[in-house]
């Protein structure tokens, strides 16, 4: 034991911090999400542990810098916390990180070093809950791979506190134990039992997920609905349905109170997921007590805020302002609700349900703008947590990108934008052919083989999201496309010079295509029967063949007979400021038994920076 020493510092017992308001002078707020509790860089031979306190329940992030070889152990309230990350830099210095959920009040952190390990710096920060949805939610575009632990460990797992998983997910004991030894949580998804008639039946249903999957630290109930105000007068049928919905919410509230009062799930958290179209807290259906019941139970509200791309700078700013106004309204009607609120942003970056719906808007910059507001706008100070829902509808780059945003804003406490690119891109002009063929060079194999056409709600059919059951996009985004009819005389092509590239930087290209006959003469067929003969060529770049692919997916939820949409995804490294993009309606190589006369659509040609 002679080689072992305990590195510790005794801080003033009055040290206090929280990521919301009411912080003491001993803590330093870095942004809305992060407060610095401890920052020590001159560490001699310590002999005691150090203390801190939080004014409310929440998460802490511990970062240690050390030099020399040897074990470094971190104990929070005498419980060992395995590092969430341990990285050695080129100079031989180690950075170790840990996380832990702590309740309101004073806590002790003890750091133990073995061998030649010597601490150089200790930081402790109050951070929000950082949820990832999630493990077990693999992409609907299969070519992006499986979002398992191995995939998530580089960019996502080191930067989150909580893994959102399906309520029935089975995991190995090693994965469960490792995650819990790191002090982090699993939250399982469940629903609302449509067959339950009493509060007791709802309580039993929600508790059953925790019983069947005992490693869960909580459940997220998907979903409760907050709609826009009811339009009066109501039909007799709608009035009856409204009264039933109001009665249901009385039962839901009572069930949550029963769940909290029970002994079996005392240490389990419940997240009530609120969806719907309403941005403000409309209580006509849910009643005036439902939210307060959740707060009194010390449960969490997961508030859906899906912001799709807008077609102008003003539209983008208006959408962000509407987001702020909605949170402000919730707080005004239910003071303190932000302190128990997890904001659930929309992660939908790809079909068949993408908020990434404009080919000239950088979706990652749009995500960054939302996170920047969460970190800086006064109306959003004090939120309990963040989530991006759901990786099922996100490409692999965007899933990893969330981890980078979390680190920048919610661990490092930065206030500046993470990205350095403009929201509106100039790489490809007129990617949806909304302005006819402007910007494109066309080469038709024969007269009448190429034209710009449109189809009602085609953008929605492709999966450009505005909400299920909504009317057509008011701007008809995605409804126009380039139509080409295959000819025996040769290829039809359209091309454009990609502009404003940074040499040696990675970019992605997306494109949608479908068989035009499937739109105008819908017929049931297997998705494997969808034939796409389009070929994408990008000259003067280095194509990443491992990351690039073409895959067919089925449109959903419309039309009733699904359309097979071909999704083109290319990743390339620029060699020069420009590159030549050419799309052909011939396969490469064209098979001997090729059929001609097929009509195809092409649109959503988007080129944007790819984040490694």
Phi, psi and omega in degrees: 000353184294336181277359186254138173219157181256120179269120182204157178224135177265116178264163180302138184297339182275002182300130186215148179200155169203154183283349177269206180279186175069032180278148178279171182290348181279344179252158182231119180284128178268323172200190180302332191262335191231134171234137179275123180261319183222133175214098183239126181238350177247097186243116177269213178272098185279159181231354182223162176281172178239157185242154171210172176216152174246145179278349176211169177295143178172186186260149172237152179236124183248129178233126180241139170246132180216162173230159182089152181276146180143160182285144173233119181250144181240125178240129176249116185052045176070007179254127183295134176242114176292145181298142172277342175204144175216109187230135177252129181273180184294338179272000178091001179278140180260141169242120177242139182232151178212158178226156177199146173267129180232152178271171179302137176123193184275147180217160182238134172244132178235132180243126181243131181241138177250158173063225184270003181295133181222128181289139176250328185202144176229130174230138173230130182231147169275129183229164175280169170291132182240104186261143175239127178244097349177187174282127184096359178248083184277156188289146176289334169274102193295332185295344177286352175096195182251131181269066182267187183300320180297320178293319187281342192291338183280308189250338187257303188302322180293348190244014181232159176259334194220130175261120175272122185229159171301143184299337181257010184296135176257128179234155178291153179302324182294319178296316181297311184293319179299317181295317180289326177294337175277002177080015187253168192244154167250135174236126183260141182273137174221182183235199175250126183287109182290344181268347182291136182246348182228164177298322180298322179291322176295317179300316180296320181296312181293322178293334183296327178296319179290327179288319183285333181234078190294344179285350181292140176265357179177177177231152172242123185266116184246106006205164169257153189241131169244104182267173172293161181306146180293138177268119182262155358282162180257151172291162180300320179295315180292325177298318179295319179294322178298316180297323178293319178297319179297320178295322178301318183291331173296320178292318179301314181297318179294322180296319179296321177295321177295320180298318180291323183286338182292158182276336188288330188239033183303321185263013181260144179259147175238131177247118177267110184276124181251112175255198179105173186272344185286131176270334178260168182276087176274121186254014181299323182263312186282345180085171185271352184251348188296312180297317181296325176299317179298315181294318181295333176281356186061033173269183184242149172255121174261108190259115180293129175218086182264110183252108177278159180299146178247158190272001180213162176300316180296316178300322179295314180295321178296321180294320178293322179293322177298322176299312179297314181299323180295315178296319180299321179294317177301316182292322180294322182279330180228080184307132180092358183296329181299327183292348177234028184246130170255118179279121181258096176286164179269123181266001189295093184258355187214166177291161008270020178211068188261131167284345176280082192246002180236123185289349179255011179245132179280110185296327181288326173294321178297318174299317181298320180297323178293316179294324179297322175296315180301326182278337191235329187287132182304327182293342183255005179295133174098002179297145186282333184191174181224149174210152172240117188249122004216153183291347175303328183245034181227140176287164187298325179297317184289325174301314179292328182297326178302318178300322178293319177296317178302314181298315184298310187267321193255352172246312179280337179076028182288155177247340180280160177298142177285319181275161180239011184260158176286156178293317181262124189263158181236012185293317179233133180264137170059050184292345178252004181058026177293335177255040181068226181258015181305131179089348184250147172254124184252141174228104180269138178291332176205165183298136178081012183269350180225136177200158172269127179228178178214163178213131183303131177066019182297323176301320178292321178298321178294336180113023177276113197276132166228002183118138182295140176075005181281160174292174181301152177307127182299336177263001180057037181296129178087356182281344178260156182197165173269127180257134178224139179250122184296137183235145175291341185283347179151186183281142161268136180222154166225145188214161178200149176276116175291133186243169170058039175273153173258118179306138179076007177260146179277145177222158172243151173235133175240151174203145175248148177209152173207167175282118185301327181294331178294333178283311188271339177227070185299138178209144182290133174199160179290149182298332180291342181278349178292123182251122177240130182244014181289146177231129179253126178236130175238109180273157176068027176223170174256106184282133175272095186290334180289326182269346186268145181196172172228132182215146179260135175231160180266132178296144179201140010267006180224159355286182183300320172265110186300150176256136175280115180254131177268127183254118178258129180226122179230138174241132182215156176254126182289142174255339184211172180295343178228163177207153183264122178255126179227132177241132180238155176262015173254144174288161180229102002276157178286124183292155181299329183264025183301141176257147182239166185096351178295137179252133184228154177251151177218128172198189185051058173271105185238130172240123178216159180302142179254128184265113183292000000 
